[in-house]
Amino acid sequence: MAYPRDEDLYQERILEHFEEPYHRGHCPLATHAHEDDNPLCGDVVGVELQIDCDRVCQAWFHGDGCCISQSAASMLVQAVEGQTIDKIKSMTAADMLALFGARLTPNRQKCCLLGWRVLQAALYSPTTASTDARLPNSLPNERDHDCP
Amino acid sequence: MTALDRSPLDAAALRADFPILATRLHATADDPGVPLIYLDNAATTQHPRQVIQAIVDVYENQYANVHRGIHWLSEQSTDLYEQAREKVRAFINAPGIDEIIFTPGTTESINLVARSWCDANLKPGDELLLTEMEHHANLVPWQQAAARTGAVLRHIPVTDEGQLNLSTLPSLLSERTRMVAVAAVSNVLGTINPVSQIVAAAHAAGALVLVDAAQSAPHTLTDVQALDADFVAFSGHKMLGPSGIGVLWGRRELLEAMPPFLGGGNMIRRVRLDGFEPNELPAKFEAGTPPIVSAIGLGAAIDYLGRVGLAAVHEHELALCRHAHRRLAEIEGARLLGPAPEQKSGIVSFTLDGVHPHDIAQVLDRHGVAVRAGHHCAMPLHKRFGLNATARASFYLYNTLDEVDRFADALLDCRRVFHRRSIHRPI
């Protein structure tokens, strides 16, 4: 059997993110955070963001679960750092699957999309510790800040 | 291989009866792929040609609706359907053929009792006694019944070894206990539960007993009279039969006293605009057109199992289970759930340190090995062991020792994939 294959789930790039993830832990100055699970398999992903001036300055994740859910979350937080909120909000499920790269069956797409789903919710979930806590549906914007 | 690994079955010969087992997976133009190793039998089993042919024969020669037509074809179809019922009766040694209710599966069999018997008999404060190791299908219908009636749910705990802790029975059973529902075999741990002992204790307390035999009926002899239970439920698709057919056996006097579950055709004797009279057993509980062809297919599966012999099937699975336990014990980080092979059915649930069960199943699939990964519809049991998910290999009469070896070798590859750094990078 040819192994590994190009489309193989456990290719080097994905295993690198699983075993040496980007920003796995807690965001020191988190302004927004959300956590959720996939009850069918027990995968958990939490995302913590530092948002300033409509931009995600830092993105961290934590969680527990399969290689797909955790490596996808690692790729995602790495990809969104420095991006504007509008850009992140426009990111679709298809974009997330494309970012992950490997071909996934529908069942495993749920694993891959868990972090993306949590990130989208985190954008609307200011932390209580945040000095800038607002109504859940509002986001920081330039009118409220002295932005460069 | 030891003397204990000897099986009374010639599994290699039986495999010729199962067309799907010749499948090769992941083949490409320059790669012949790998043979299918089907180890997901606790979820559902494959079909021998004899069952497939019986189904084809009905559709090609005898199919019509049952119990309705005066015409010749309906008589043929009805005869075959009722012959299947008689085969089921003999299979579980039930006293009467009209105590055999055909249902779509174990889940609906249990729901039938939980809805019909519970709603007619339970009052607030009555108790239903379940166990921590039940499949969701033997938890949720009783939770729903408790919510409707005000009854209280209690549970027999599971020990760290994966056995029911029966020392708790005296404190859990009381005159308030009305029904005890227990799996004969755990679909996760494989544990063979002491059902006769539970039945005796429950009856002494005045409670009825429903046995979820979904994981036991395909693998060991079921004798409802020796078991002395009040209801027994199982499915056709876990015993070489088609999906969509299951059985509820109940004591005649209980079934006769229970109101119908679903309303519709066949379950009535007479209908007026303002009411109805229910039919006799078993039609009373078979509303609508039943799964005619699936029932006939189940009859063919029972014929096949009868020729092989369930005692031999059990011995064969024990040999596979012993071999699997021995091989997994040699794999670093592999942890087995449940008791020793001698105390369980052919189910091997396990975890591999540092690898999520979904990833285990995915890597095994690259090797052609089909196992289940997840909570196997038993979330409370997984919580009891502090786990979100496990991987599960489950055997049947067509599996071989060679397949168990390939499964174990694939697990070693799984370790290689996920522990590269511990291998290549000394800490």
Interface residues (C-beta under 8 A of the other chain):
Chain A: M1 A2 Y3 D8 L9 Y10 L15 E19 L40 C41 G42 D43 D64 G65 C66 C67 I68 R108 C111
Chain B: H26 T28 D31 G33 V34 V355 H356 P357 H358 D359 Q362 V363 R366 H367 A373 G374 H375 H382 N388 A389 V417 F418 R420 R421
